């Protein structure tokens, strides 16, 4: 893995009832995926608000994955559909704000599909690698460098 | 309630460019209910502005605050300190709120972050519709509670224009014909005879056409 890859951070908001279990299963199955991912367990992706995604980017995430249940299988009936609409709205906001909308993505993974989970993680890491580090992260680093001088 | 929607982030950046310390000021009343300028939207727009600023190097320092009502001096006072500390205020209140703040802080630039759209109601989740044009001379009692001034695209007061298709408006086929609704409503409440009455031209001087309006209640003045 290149040093460029090592510095990347991708936040994954994973639903407790599906994607989080899939990530757990991926571990049990010894499936490999990059360690840049930071998994945050959520009770349901429908609980996530637009602010959460924006804050993740503000705090230096290079990419964000929102991983919910497959459509039609939400434990709370339609939480994943609510999340999908919020993710789409946030992607539009990111684009307006000068950040690539591809840095945020909603995916649907069942608890049994560990391989799909690792595929999505690898795809996101690849997307972020192509886009380069978040410009916000660079700005933050510059600000931190300026403080001592 | 007053219904509004946010301006786009590039529009806001254009407005705010040249300022550093920016206060995004929300309003806890109408614009909170229509999900345009409440505490949550203040947080979202502030985050988006910070992201834009850092990604493109505008140097904004964005602070957030939401007060109960921007159109009321009593509540504006609660924002006094935050307003004083900022270089400019981006108000997420309606047009009245923006002007109330601007009138109180003569040397502080106050900008509108929303486009105030209309007086309306929440029709269903995420859908707001216009119901009142604030014409200043209400005629709802004559039309079974359905406003032809607001809901008829041609503001017809004495019957339908004759161009509606089924129950759809000719001008906006995705909208119902107001006169179809008025007929059904009057029939339902047994007041169809109201339609025999010819309405004289409406008094528009009490609308915005007569200039900005003022209501004075002497019994409440001090």
Contacts between the chains, C-beta under 8 A, distances in Angstrom:
chain1	res1	chain2	res2	distance
A	49	B	40	7.3
A	50	B	44	5.3
A	51	B	40	7.0
A	51	B	43	5.0
A	51	B	44	5.8
A	51	B	47	6.4
A	54	B	44	6.5
A	54	B	47	3.8
A	54	B	48	6.5
A	54	B	51	6.7
A	55	B	47	6.4
A	57	B	51	6.0
A	58	B	47	5.8
A	58	B	50	5.9
A	58	B	51	6.2
A	93	B	9	6.9
A	93	B	44	7.2
A	93	B	48	5.3
A	94	B	51	7.3
A	96	B	8	5.5
A	96	B	9	3.9
A	96	B	10	6.1
A	96	B	48	6.9
A	96	B	52	7.8
A	97	B	9	5.1
A	97	B	48	4.8
A	97	B	49	7.8
A	97	B	51	4.4
A	97	B	52	4.3
A	97	B	55	6.7
A	98	B	51	7.5
A	98	B	52	5.4
A	98	B	55	4.4
A	98	B	56	5.2
A	99	B	51	6.0
A	99	B	55	5.8
A	135	B	54	7.0
A	135	B	55	4.3
A	135	B	56	8.0
A	136	B	51	6.2
A	136	B	54	4.7
A	136	B	55	5.9
A	139	B	54	4.0
A	139	B	55	7.0
A	139	B	57	7.2
A	140	B	54	7.1
